[in-house]
Structure formats: structure tokens, C-alpha cells
Amino acid sequence: MHTRPGKGDPILLINGYSFTMDSWDPTLLETLASNHTVILFDNRGIGNTTSGSEQKFSISLFANDTTGLLEALNIKKADVLAWSMGGRIAQDLTLNYPDRVGKLILYAIGCGGEGSVPQSQEVRNEFINGTGTAENRIARLVPLFFPQEWRNENPNYLENIPKTTETILNQTLNKQIEAAANAPSTCDRLKNITQPTLVIVGTDDAATPAPNSLRMAELIPGAWFVQINGGGHGLMYQYPEQFSSIVETFLKKNNTR
């Protein structure tokens, strides 16, 4: 866990599949730290965070872990920004521990269940391809988080993604995939979310197609919905200034504390 010095209310960043707490875009972190105390952490089994005695990972287990972190830090309520699988964790956290969540930002995620638009077959194949080391698997997957045309125009894009020195194990990736695959749909419960909510996604997200985010936003009362043209799953790395500005505008507009 790492707390980035800042001013203001705490904001908790929940990461997605395979990513570590030091992988968040630096422009985003700098923007958030100007008005918030930014809390970064690794999900169970990533980096120095142990897997514990649980045989299976689950989204609800991750949400319970997140609540435990807030309790350990003596934080009664935090704003939450969650990416990809982290967005499923954040939905579970908000629905089951509503008093813990202030404002909610769901980036590149849907609510699952029937009616969801499936991810591209190319991305799905890489998610379930367990060959090689964890580093090999992530290296194959990450390029698919960016549209091909954008990759062609930005051939050095991988240099802008923060590198991690944390340990990532193959067994952790397998257990995260299983947790995400078995996560129950939250769609029928989203009407119970009363927190100010921003749903943000790229129009060309191959891992979480944009219609899933739109559907989720329509189910959350009063939610903001923003699509960034040409953005993929790695939207925050493609357009960091635009992404950060939208997030900060939402947080300021809904600053009720």
C-alpha cells in the first residue's frame, strides 16, 4: 500500500487484472494529488500482498479486502476510482458497504450478465492463454488494450506505461481470471447506488466494449457517462490529460463534503 501525499479527501484507486499499484498513469496521480490524498494498493496476491489462506479468489473477497484496508487506515469514507476488474470490485464495495464510498468512478467496465457485449476474440484468447511466465502473458495482452491505428501512430507507446518491479505470479493471474469469470452480475442492483458516479470508457475498448459501460451508466441513477473517441482499454495512458481533466471535473462538481 502507498499513500501519495496530497491535500483533501482520500481517493482509493482499485486496479484491474494483472496490474500493480505503481502502474497508474503519473499525470492522473499528479492531478488527483492536487486535491486529494491518493491511496494506492495491490489486490490480493499481487506484489507484496499475500494470497492468504483462501483457495479461491472472488470479487466479493477483493471488496472485503478493500474494506479491511480502509478500516486499517482508519478511513471512514473514500472516493473510489476503479479500472477494469477493479470496477467490479468497486461495484461490490459500493453496494455492500455504501457508507464507505463517497464519489464513484468506474473506468472501462460493465455490470456483467446476459446482454453484455463480449470482448473481442483476440483479447479473450490472450486472457485465457496461460502459456509462458506471468510477464510473458501480460506482455502479450497489454498491446490489445490500445486500438491498432493508435498503436501505429504511437509506436513507442509502451515507454509511457509505468514499469513495475513488483512480483506477479502465474497462479495469481489464473485466480484473478477465475474470480472475474465467476463474478455475478450487478446489473439488477445498480439502481441502489446513490453515490455520485462517473462512468468513463473509450469508444474502441476491445476488452470492455463501450456499450457495456453505457448500459451500466443508464442503470445507476444520475450517473455521468463519458466516452473518449478512439480510446481503448488503456485510455488513461493514451489521453492522460483529457482523462485526468474529466475525472477531476467530476470530483469537483460533486464535492459535497
C-alpha positions as CSV (number, residue, x, y, z in Angstrom):
1,M,0.0,0.0,0.0
2,H,1.2,3.5,-0.8
3,T,-0.3,6.9,0.1
4,R,0.6,9.7,-2.3
5,P,0.9,12.9,-0.3
6,G,-1.9,15.3,-1.3
7,K,-4.5,17.7,0.1
8,G,-8.1,16.9,0.7
9,D,-10.4,13.9,0.9
10,P,-9.0,10.4,0.4
11,I,-9.4,8.7,-3.0
12,L,-8.8,5.0,-3.3
13,L,-7.6,3.6,-6.6
14,I,-8.6,-0.1,-7.3
15,N,-6.7,-1.8,-10.1
16,G,-7.7,-4.4,-12.6
17,Y,-6.4,-7.8,-13.8
18,S,-2.6,-8.2,-13.5
19,F,-1.8,-4.5,-12.8
20,T,0.0,-3.3,-9.8
21,M,-0.3,-0.1,-7.7
22,D,2.6,1.5,-9.4
23,S,1.1,1.2,-12.9
24,W,-1.4,4.1,-12.7
25,D,-0.7,6.9,-15.1
26,P,1.5,9.6,-13.5
27,T,-0.5,12.5,-15.0
28,L,-3.6,11.1,-13.3
29,L,-1.8,10.7,-10.0
30,E,-0.4,14.2,-10.1
31,T,-3.9,15.7,-10.9
32,L,-5.6,13.7,-8.1
33,A,-2.9,14.6,-5.6
34,S,-3.6,18.3,-6.1
35,N,-6.9,18.0,-4.3
36,H,-6.9,14.5,-2.7
37,T,-4.9,12.1,-0.6
38,V,-4.4,9.3,-3.1
39,I,-4.3,5.7,-1.8
40,L,-2.8,3.0,-3.9
41,F,-2.6,-0.7,-3.1
42,D,-2.2,-4.1,-4.7
43,N,-5.1,-6.6,-4.9
44,R,-4.6,-9.9,-3.1
45,G,-1.7,-11.9,-4.4
46,I,0.0,-9.1,-6.3
47,G,3.4,-7.7,-5.3
48,N,4.0,-8.0,-1.6
49,T,0.3,-8.6,-0.9
50,T,-0.2,-12.2,0.2
51,S,-2.8,-14.5,-1.3
52,G,-4.0,-15.6,2.2
53,S,-5.5,-18.9,3.0
54,E,-8.5,-18.6,0.7
55,Q,-8.4,-21.3,-2.0
56,K,-10.4,-19.2,-4.5
57,F,-10.3,-15.5,-5.3
58,S,-13.6,-13.7,-5.8
59,I,-14.8,-10.2,-6.5
60,S,-16.6,-10.2,-3.1
61,L,-13.3,-11.3,-1.4
62,F,-11.5,-8.4,-3.1
63,A,-14.2,-6.0,-1.9
64,N,-13.9,-7.3,1.6
65,D,-10.1,-6.8,1.4
66,T,-10.6,-3.2,0.3
67,T,-13.0,-2.5,3.2
68,G,-10.4,-4.0,5.5
69,L,-7.8,-1.7,4.1
70,L,-10.0,1.4,4.8
71,E,-10.6,0.1,8.3
72,A,-6.8,-0.4,8.9
73,L,-6.2,3.2,7.7
74,N,-9.0,4.5,9.9
75,I,-10.7,6.0,6.9
76,K,-14.5,6.0,7.3
77,K,-15.3,7.0,3.7
78,A,-13.2,7.4,0.5
79,D,-13.9,8.4,-3.1
80,V,-13.1,5.5,-5.4
81,L,-11.6,5.3,-8.9
82,A,-11.6,1.8,-10.3
83,W,-10.3,0.3,-13.6
84,S,-11.5,-2.8,-15.4
85,M,-11.8,-5.7,-13.0
86,G,-11.3,-3.1,-10.2
87,G,-14.6,-1.7,-11.4
88,R,-16.4,-4.9,-10.5
89,I,-14.7,-4.8,-7.1
90,A,-15.8,-1.2,-6.7
91,Q,-19.4,-2.0,-7.6
92,D,-19.4,-4.8,-4.9
93,L,-17.8,-2.5,-2.4
94,T,-20.4,0.3,-3.1
95,L,-23.4,-2.0,-3.0
96,N,-22.4,-3.9,0.1
97,Y,-20.6,-1.2,2.1
98,P,-22.3,2.0,0.8
99,D,-21.2,4.1,3.8
100,R,-17.6,3.5,2.8
101,V,-17.8,5.1,-0.6
102,G,-18.2,8.8,-1.4
103,K,-17.9,9.5,-5.1
104,L,-17.5,6.6,-7.5
105,I,-15.6,6.5,-10.8
106,L,-15.9,3.3,-12.9
107,Y,-13.4,3.2,-15.8
108,A,-13.7,0.6,-18.6
109,I,-16.1,-1.9,-17.0
110,G,-19.7,-3.0,-17.2
111,C,-22.0,-4.9,-14.9
112,G,-21.9,-8.3,-16.5
113,G,-24.7,-10.8,-17.0
114,E,-26.9,-11.5,-20.0
115,G,-27.0,-8.8,-22.7
116,S,-23.3,-7.9,-22.2
117,V,-21.3,-7.3,-25.4
118,P,-18.4,-9.8,-25.4
119,Q,-14.8,-8.6,-25.6
120,S,-13.0,-9.2,-28.9
121,Q,-12.0,-12.8,-29.6
122,E,-8.4,-11.7,-29.9
123,V,-8.4,-10.2,-26.3
124,R,-10.3,-13.2,-24.9
125,N,-7.8,-15.6,-26.4
126,E,-5.0,-13.8,-24.6
127,F,-6.8,-13.6,-21.3
128,I,-7.2,-17.4,-21.3
129,N,-3.8,-18.1,-22.8
130,G,-1.8,-19.4,-19.8
131,T,1.4,-20.2,-21.5
132,G,4.7,-18.6,-20.5
133,T,5.6,-16.6,-17.4
134,A,3.3,-14.0,-15.9
135,E,5.4,-11.3,-17.6
136,N,5.0,-13.1,-20.9
137,R,1.3,-13.2,-20.5
138,I,1.0,-9.5,-19.6
139,A,3.3,-8.5,-22.4
140,R,1.0,-10.3,-25.0
141,L,-2.1,-8.8,-23.5
142,V,-1.2,-5.1,-23.0
143,P,-0.9,-4.1,-26.7
144,L,-4.5,-5.2,-27.2
145,F,-5.6,-2.5,-24.7
146,F,-4.9,0.0,-27.4
147,P,-6.5,0.3,-30.9
148,Q,-4.3,-0.8,-33.7
149,E,-4.5,2.5,-35.5
150,W,-3.4,4.4,-32.4
151,R,-0.5,1.9,-31.9
152,N,0.6,2.5,-35.5
153,E,0.6,6.3,-34.8
154,N,2.4,5.9,-31.5
155,P,5.0,3.1,-32.0
156,N,6.8,3.9,-28.7
157,Y,3.6,3.9,-26.6
158,L,4.9,1.2,-24.2
159,E,7.5,3.6,-22.9
160,N,4.8,5.7,-21.4
161,I,3.3,2.9,-19.3
162,P,4.9,2.8,-15.8
163,K,7.1,-0.3,-15.3
164,T,6.6,-2.3,-12.2
165,T,9.3,-4.1,-10.1
166,E,6.6,-6.0,-8.1
167,T,6.2,-9.7,-8.3
168,I,3.4,-11.1,-10.3
169,L,2.8,-14.9,-10.2
170,N,1.1,-17.1,-12.8
171,Q,-1.1,-18.6,-10.2
172,T,-2.4,-15.1,-9.2
173,L,-3.3,-14.3,-12.8
174,N,-5.2,-17.6,-13.1
175,K,-7.1,-16.9,-9.9
176,Q,-7.9,-13.4,-10.9
177,I,-9.3,-14.6,-14.2
178,E,-11.4,-17.2,-12.4
179,A,-12.7,-14.6,-10.0
180,A,-13.7,-12.2,-12.8
181,A,-15.3,-15.0,-14.9
182,N,-17.4,-16.2,-11.9
183,A,-18.5,-12.7,-10.7
184,P,-22.2,-12.5,-10.5
185,S,-23.9,-9.7,-12.5
186,T,-24.6,-6.5,-10.6
187,C,-26.9,-5.0,-13.2
188,D,-30.1,-5.6,-11.3
189,R,-28.7,-3.9,-8.1
190,L,-27.2,-0.8,-9.7
191,K,-30.4,1.2,-9.0
192,N,-29.4,1.1,-5.3
193,I,-26.2,3.1,-5.9
194,T,-26.9,6.6,-4.6
195,Q,-23.3,7.9,-4.8
196,P,-22.4,10.4,-7.5
197,T,-21.0,8.2,-10.2
198,L,-18.9,8.7,-13.3
199,V,-18.7,6.0,-15.9
200,I,-15.9,6.5,-18.4
201,V,-14.7,4.4,-21.3
202,G,-13.0,4.6,-24.7
203,T,-15.1,4.1,-27.9
204,D,-12.7,1.5,-29.1
205,D,-12.2,-0.6,-26.0
206,A,-11.7,-4.2,-27.1
207,A,-11.5,-5.6,-23.5
208,T,-14.7,-3.9,-22.2
209,P,-16.7,-2.8,-25.2
210,A,-18.3,0.7,-24.7
211,P,-21.9,-0.5,-24.8
212,N,-21.4,-2.3,-21.6
213,S,-20.4,0.9,-19.8
214,L,-23.3,2.8,-21.3
215,R,-25.7,0.1,-20.1
216,M,-24.2,0.4,-16.6
217,A,-24.4,4.1,-16.6
218,E,-28.1,4.0,-17.6
219,L,-28.8,1.7,-14.6
220,I,-27.1,3.9,-12.0
221,P,-29.3,6.8,-11.0
222,G,-27.9,10.2,-12.2
223,A,-24.6,8.7,-13.4
224,W,-22.3,10.8,-15.7
225,F,-21.3,8.9,-18.8
226,V,-18.2,9.9,-20.9
227,Q,-16.8,8.2,-24.0
228,I,-13.5,9.3,-25.3
229,N,-13.2,8.9,-29.1
230,G,-10.5,6.4,-30.2
231,G,-9.8,5.3,-26.7
232,G,-9.1,1.7,-25.8
233,H,-8.9,-0.1,-22.5
234,G,-5.6,1.7,-21.8
235,L,-7.4,5.0,-22.2
236,M,-5.7,6.8,-19.3
237,Y,-2.3,6.1,-21.0
238,Q,-3.5,7.2,-24.4
239,Y,-5.0,10.5,-23.4
240,P,-3.8,11.2,-19.9
241,E,-4.6,15.0,-19.8
242,Q,-8.1,14.5,-21.1
243,F,-8.8,11.6,-18.9
244,S,-7.4,13.3,-15.8
245,S,-9.4,16.5,-16.5
246,I,-12.7,14.7,-16.8
247,V,-12.1,12.8,-13.6
248,E,-11.1,16.0,-11.7
249,T,-14.1,17.9,-13.1
250,F,-16.5,15.2,-11.9
251,L,-14.9,15.2,-8.5
252,K,-15.1,19.0,-8.1
253,K,-18.7,19.2,-9.4
254,N,-19.8,16.6,-6.9
255,N,-17.8,17.9,-3.9
256,T,-20.5,17.8,-1.2
257,R,-18.2,17.0,1.7
